[in-house]
């Protein structure tokens, strides 16, 4: 038994993003899919959730898409306590078949998309520190549960995520059929980059008009960020264009500042059709040479596609 396995959990530390012995132990043991040890959350963790939720609530009322607002209501989240994923799933699963699936950290790209294909959403269970409420480079439970999961209660949006997971399987099939290793890596890098950009500009930072024609946010990166949500919809410096697939897959993005360019979809049926088109372009080789730049693909992401077990 390793030293990491024997290490006792430190009392009172909680489940803070940068200080979570439970998560460190799971990672040391190679465990990606875990359970949520709800009793380990500290009062500081709950206070961070409360502050995040209380300041986002009026922003959601003003800027969020109606489907997100319906999702927040359907999930019955407690504004004052970190959510228990069992409770979240009790409300979520009957609506669309999706479930929040706790993970110990970063999920390689193919595994992440394969989870979506199976209606599982990999969910971070740590909470950002009280001193880091405004920005966190990695996701936390507020981003995942308050940002992403309300949209998973919408049938059309949920089906789009599943369809995106299908695309990942198509990508793995294509690249696993390439015999030249260098060409295999080159094409895979380009295809995953295109998929990541599509996901970023639609699922994470997407905009859509409501019934009255007002522009609203449905992207989780916007809906979990107090400052960026306002900036995205009110700032004159933000470019907002109707989505075009050729733009999206060739547009790099950076994660450490407010986004200067956002795209608008007509509806979630429109978004679903765009995923169909993305897969068609993939099969036709139109994603084999997208523009270079961010995001950079990690070795873990590439291997997750090359070694994927397809069924």
C-alpha positions as CSV (number, residue, x, y, z in Angstrom):
1,X,0.0,0.0,0.0
2,X,1.4,3.4,-1.0
3,X,2.1,6.2,1.5
4,X,-0.6,8.3,-0.3
5,X,-3.2,5.6,0.5
6,X,-2.2,5.5,4.2
7,X,-2.3,9.3,4.6
8,X,-5.2,10.3,6.8
9,X,-7.4,13.2,5.7
10,X,-6.7,16.4,7.5
11,X,-9.6,17.6,9.7
12,X,-11.1,21.0,9.0
13,X,-9.3,21.7,5.6
14,X,-12.5,21.1,3.7
15,X,-12.9,20.7,-0.1
16,X,-11.2,23.9,-1.3
17,X,-9.9,23.9,-4.8
18,X,-6.2,24.4,-3.9
19,X,-6.4,22.5,-0.5
20,X,-8.3,19.3,-0.7
21,X,-6.5,16.3,0.8
22,X,-9.3,14.0,-0.3
23,X,-8.8,15.0,-3.9
24,X,-5.0,14.8,-3.6
25,X,-5.3,11.3,-2.2
26,X,-7.7,10.2,-5.0
27,X,-5.2,11.6,-7.6
28,X,-2.3,9.8,-6.0
29,X,-4.2,6.6,-6.2
30,X,-5.1,7.2,-9.9
31,X,-8.8,7.5,-9.2
32,X,-10.6,9.7,-11.7
33,X,-14.2,8.9,-10.9
34,X,-14.9,9.3,-7.2
35,X,-17.7,9.9,-4.7
36,X,-18.6,13.2,-3.1
37,X,-17.5,13.2,0.5
38,X,-20.1,15.7,1.5
39,X,-19.2,15.7,5.2
40,X,-15.8,17.1,4.4
41,X,-17.1,20.5,3.2
42,X,-16.1,23.2,5.7
43,X,-18.2,26.2,6.7
44,X,-15.8,28.3,4.6
45,X,-16.7,26.1,1.6
46,X,-20.4,26.7,2.2
47,X,-19.8,30.4,2.7
48,X,-18.0,30.6,-0.7
49,X,-21.0,28.9,-2.4
50,X,-23.4,31.2,-0.6
51,X,-21.6,34.3,-1.7
52,X,-21.2,33.1,-5.3
53,X,-24.8,32.2,-5.6
54,X,-26.2,35.3,-3.9
55,X,-24.3,37.7,-6.2
56,X,-25.1,35.7,-9.4
57,X,-28.8,35.4,-8.8
58,X,-29.7,39.0,-9.9
59,X,-27.3,38.6,-12.8
60,X,-29.1,35.5,-14.0
61,X,-32.4,37.3,-13.8
62,X,-31.1,40.0,-16.0
63,X,-28.8,38.2,-18.5
64,X,-29.6,34.4,-18.5
65,X,-31.5,32.5,-21.2
66,X,-35.0,31.4,-20.1
67,X,-33.9,27.7,-20.4
68,X,-31.2,28.3,-17.8
69,X,-33.6,30.0,-15.5
70,X,-36.0,27.1,-15.8
71,X,-33.1,24.8,-15.0
72,X,-32.1,26.6,-11.9
73,X,-35.7,26.4,-10.7
74,X,-36.0,22.7,-11.6
75,X,-32.8,21.7,-9.7
76,X,-34.0,23.3,-6.4
77,X,-30.4,24.3,-5.5
78,X,-29.9,25.5,-1.9
79,X,-28.4,29.1,-2.2
80,X,-26.7,28.6,1.2
81,X,-25.0,25.2,1.0
82,X,-22.7,23.4,-1.4
83,X,-25.0,21.1,-3.4
84,X,-25.1,17.4,-2.7
85,X,-24.8,15.7,-6.1
86,X,-27.3,13.0,-5.0
87,X,-29.9,15.7,-4.6
88,X,-28.9,17.3,-7.9
89,X,-29.3,14.1,-9.7
90,X,-32.6,13.3,-8.1
91,X,-34.1,16.4,-9.8
92,X,-31.9,16.3,-13.0
93,X,-32.0,12.6,-14.1
94,X,-35.8,12.3,-14.6
95,X,-35.8,15.3,-16.9
96,X,-33.1,14.4,-19.4
97,X,-31.3,11.3,-18.2
98,X,-28.2,13.3,-17.3
99,X,-26.3,12.8,-14.1
100,X,-23.6,14.8,-12.4
101,X,-20.6,12.4,-12.1
102,X,-17.9,13.5,-9.5
103,X,-14.3,13.5,-10.7
104,X,-11.0,14.1,-9.0
105,X,-9.6,16.5,-11.6
106,X,-9.0,17.0,-15.3
107,X,-10.7,14.5,-17.6
108,X,-8.9,13.8,-20.9
109,X,-10.8,15.0,-23.9
110,X,-12.2,11.7,-25.2
111,X,-13.3,10.5,-21.8
112,X,-15.0,13.8,-21.2
113,X,-17.0,13.7,-24.4
114,X,-17.7,10.0,-24.0
115,X,-19.2,10.8,-20.6
116,X,-21.5,13.3,-22.3
117,X,-22.5,10.6,-24.9
118,X,-23.6,8.5,-21.9
119,X,-25.4,11.4,-20.3
120,X,-22.9,11.7,-17.5
121,X,-21.4,15.1,-16.7
122,X,-17.9,15.0,-15.1
123,X,-18.3,17.3,-12.1
124,X,-15.6,19.0,-10.0
125,X,-16.5,18.8,-6.3
126,X,-14.1,21.3,-4.8
127,X,-15.0,24.9,-4.1
128,X,-12.9,28.0,-4.9
129,X,-11.5,29.9,-2.0
130,X,-13.2,32.9,-0.5
131,X,-10.3,35.0,-1.7
132,X,-10.7,33.8,-5.3
133,X,-14.4,34.3,-6.0
134,X,-13.9,36.3,-9.2
135,X,-11.6,34.1,-11.2
136,X,-10.4,30.6,-11.2
137,X,-8.4,29.1,-14.1
138,X,-9.8,25.6,-13.4
139,X,-13.5,24.7,-12.9
140,X,-15.0,24.2,-9.4
141,X,-18.4,22.9,-8.3
142,X,-20.0,26.4,-8.7
143,X,-18.9,26.5,-12.4
144,X,-20.1,23.0,-13.0
145,X,-23.3,22.8,-11.0
146,X,-24.6,26.4,-11.2
147,X,-23.1,27.1,-14.6
148,X,-23.4,23.9,-16.6
149,X,-26.0,21.6,-15.0
150,X,-29.1,23.9,-15.2
151,X,-28.8,23.7,-19.0
152,X,-28.7,19.9,-18.7
153,X,-32.3,20.0,-17.6
154,X,-33.3,21.1,-21.1
155,X,-34.0,18.2,-23.4
156,X,-32.8,19.8,-26.7
157,X,-29.6,21.1,-25.1
158,X,-29.0,17.7,-23.4
159,X,-29.4,15.9,-26.7
160,X,-26.9,18.2,-28.3
161,X,-24.3,17.3,-25.7
162,X,-24.9,13.6,-26.4
163,X,-24.6,14.3,-30.1
164,X,-21.3,16.0,-29.4
165,X,-20.1,12.9,-27.6
166,X,-20.9,11.0,-30.8
167,X,-18.6,13.3,-32.7
168,X,-15.7,12.3,-30.4
169,X,-16.3,8.7,-31.3
170,X,-16.2,9.6,-35.0
171,X,-13.0,11.4,-34.5
172,X,-11.4,8.5,-32.7
173,X,-12.5,6.1,-35.4
174,X,-11.0,8.3,-38.1
175,X,-7.6,8.8,-36.5
176,X,-7.3,5.2,-35.4
177,X,-7.7,4.2,-39.0
178,X,-4.6,6.2,-40.1
179,X,-1.4,4.1,-40.3
180,X,1.2,6.8,-40.5
181,X,1.8,7.9,-36.9
182,X,3.0,11.4,-37.6
183,X,0.0,12.1,-39.9
184,X,-2.3,10.5,-37.3
185,X,-1.1,12.9,-34.6
186,X,-1.2,15.9,-36.9
187,X,-4.8,15.3,-37.9
188,X,-5.9,14.4,-34.4
189,X,-4.4,17.5,-33.0
190,X,-6.3,19.6,-35.6
191,X,-9.6,17.8,-35.1
192,X,-9.6,18.0,-31.3
193,X,-8.6,21.7,-31.5
194,X,-11.7,22.3,-33.7
195,X,-13.9,20.4,-31.3
196,X,-12.5,22.3,-28.3
197,X,-13.1,25.6,-30.0
198,X,-16.6,24.7,-30.9
199,X,-17.4,23.6,-27.4
200,X,-15.8,26.8,-26.0
201,X,-17.8,29.2,-28.2
202,X,-21.1,27.4,-27.9
203,X,-21.4,25.4,-24.7
204,X,-19.1,27.5,-22.6
205,X,-19.7,31.0,-24.0
206,X,-22.8,30.8,-26.2
207,X,-25.4,33.5,-26.7
208,X,-29.0,33.2,-28.0
209,X,-31.9,35.7,-28.4
210,X,-35.0,35.2,-26.3
211,X,-38.5,35.4,-27.5
212,X,-38.6,39.2,-27.4
213,X,-35.3,39.4,-29.4
214,X,-33.1,40.3,-26.5
215,X,-29.7,38.7,-26.4
216,X,-29.2,36.3,-23.5
217,X,-26.4,34.0,-22.3
218,X,-26.7,30.2,-22.2
219,X,-23.0,29.4,-22.0
220,X,-21.8,28.1,-18.6
221,X,-18.6,30.1,-18.6
222,X,-20.7,33.2,-18.7
223,X,-23.4,32.1,-16.3
224,X,-20.9,31.2,-13.6
225,X,-18.8,34.4,-13.9
226,X,-20.2,37.6,-12.2
227,X,-18.0,40.1,-14.1
228,X,-17.9,38.4,-17.5
229,X,-21.7,37.8,-17.8
230,X,-22.3,41.6,-17.6
231,X,-19.4,42.4,-19.8
232,X,-20.4,39.9,-22.5
233,X,-23.8,41.4,-22.9
234,X,-23.3,45.1,-22.2
235,X,-19.7,46.0,-23.3
236,X,-19.2,47.9,-26.5
237,X,-15.8,46.2,-26.9
238,X,-17.3,42.7,-27.3
239,X,-17.8,41.4,-30.9
240,X,-21.0,39.4,-31.1
241,X,-21.8,37.6,-34.4
242,X,-24.2,35.0,-35.7
243,X,-22.4,31.7,-35.4
244,X,-20.6,30.4,-38.5
245,X,-18.9,27.0,-38.2
246,X,-15.9,28.0,-40.3
247,X,-15.2,30.9,-38.0
248,X,-15.6,29.0,-34.8
249,X,-13.3,26.1,-35.6
250,X,-10.5,28.4,-36.8
251,X,-10.8,30.9,-33.9
252,X,-8.3,30.5,-31.1
253,X,-9.3,31.6,-27.5
254,X,-7.5,32.4,-24.3
255,X,-9.0,31.7,-20.9
256,X,-7.4,34.2,-18.6
257,X,-9.3,37.4,-19.6
258,X,-12.8,38.4,-20.7
259,X,-13.7,37.1,-24.1
260,X,-13.6,39.7,-26.9
261,X,-15.6,37.6,-29.4
262,X,-18.8,35.7,-28.9
263,X,-21.2,33.8,-31.2
264,X,-25.0,33.7,-31.3
265,X,-27.1,30.6,-32.1
266,X,-30.7,30.7,-33.2
267,X,-31.9,27.9,-30.9
268,X,-30.8,24.6,-29.4
269,X,-32.2,22.8,-32.5
270,X,-29.9,25.1,-34.5
271,X,-27.0,24.1,-32.2
272,X,-27.8,20.4,-32.6
273,X,-27.6,20.9,-36.4
274,X,-24.3,22.6,-36.1
275,X,-22.9,19.6,-34.3
276,X,-24.2,17.4,-37.1
277,X,-22.4,19.7,-39.5
278,X,-19.2,19.5,-37.4
279,X,-19.2,15.8,-37.7
280,X,-19.8,15.9,-41.4
281,X,-16.9,18.3,-41.8
282,X,-14.8,15.9,-39.7
283,X,-15.6,13.0,-42.0
284,X,-14.9,15.1,-45.1
285,X,-11.5,16.2,-43.8
286,X,-12.4,19.8,-43.3
287,X,-11.1,19.8,-39.8
288,X,-7.7,18.3,-40.7
289,X,-6.0,21.7,-41.1
290,X,-7.7,24.3,-38.8
291,X,-5.7,27.4,-37.9
292,X,-2.9,26.8,-35.3
293,X,-2.8,28.3,-31.8
294,X,-4.9,27.9,-28.6
295,X,-6.0,25.7,-27.2
296,X,-2.9,23.5,-27.2
297,X,-3.6,19.8,-27.0
298,X,-2.0,17.8,-24.2
299,X,-0.5,14.4,-24.5
300,X,-3.3,13.0,-22.3
301,X,-5.9,14.4,-24.7
302,X,-4.2,12.9,-27.7
303,X,-3.7,9.5,-26.1
304,X,-7.4,9.5,-24.9
305,X,-8.5,9.4,-28.6
306,X,-5.7,7.1,-29.9
307,X,-6.4,4.5,-27.2
308,X,-10.1,4.9,-27.0
309,X,-12.2,1.7,-26.8
310,X,-15.0,2.2,-29.3
311,X,-18.3,0.4,-29.1
